[in-house]
Amino acid sequence: MTKFEQAMQDVKDGKIVPPSVSYGSTPIDYFGYQLAVHKFDLNILAIGMKKKGVKLKDLKDYYGLTGKTAKECVPQLKEIINQYKATL
């Protein structure tokens, strides 16, 4: 189980409370927001740019991604996003 899957399970079990995220006064699903931000970050890394505070190693570790480059990891993260959307 990846750290991402473990965090979602811990929220379901009530072990942790996710931070609240909102757009104006509309609440947003925390894990959906997190996936969107990390997808953006990974795409930045995939085109060869750097982003302060973002390391490919950390993203790979959190989501269980494999591959040497960010470009190789993008399709894997997109699949995780599609799986997450299917659970909503």
N, C-alpha and C positions, 0 to 999 in steps of 0.2 A: 504494500500500500504506500503510495507516495505521500509526501507531506501535505499536498493539496487535498488529497482524498481523506487523509487523517483529520485535517482541520474541518472539512465539511462534516465528517462523521462526529467529531467532538461537538460541533454546533447542534447537530440533530439530537445527540445524547444529552445536551444541556451542560456539558462539561465546561464550555467556554461560550462567551457572548461576543459575537462579531461586532466590530465598530459600526456605528450608524453612518450611513452615507446618504446624502440627499442632493437633489437637484432643485434648488429653491426650497419649496415646502414639500416636494414629492420624495418620499423615501425610495432608495434604489437598493437592489439586492447587492450585498457586499461582495460576494464571490463573482457575480457577473461583472461588477465594476473592476475587481481585481484582474479578472481575465482580460478585460478590454485594455486596461493599462499595460499589462504585461505583453499583450499582443502588439501594441504600439511600440513598446520598448524593444521587443525582439525584432520587429521589422526595421527599426532604426539600426540595430546592430547588424542585421542581415545585409543592408546596403553599404556597410563598411564604415558607418559613423559610430562615434562613441557617445554615450550618454552618462552624465555624472550620476554616480550612485547605482548604476545598473551593471551587473556582471553576468555574463553568459553562464558561468559556473553556478551561480545562485539560482537562476531560472531553471537550468537543467536539473539541479538537485531538488528543487521544490516540486516540479511537475514530472520528474522522472524522464526527461527528454534525453535522447541519445544522438550522437553525432558530434563531429569536431567543430563545425561552424554553426553560426546562427541561422544561416540559410538552410541548412539541413534540418534544423529544429522547427522552423516555421510551420511546415505541414503537420507535424506532430501536435503542436499547440492548437492549430486549427481543428484537428480531430478532437482534442480534449474539449474545446469550446462547443463543437457540434454535439458531443455526448452530453455536456452540461445543459445545453439548450433543450435536449430531448427529455431531460429529467424535470424540467419546469412545468 
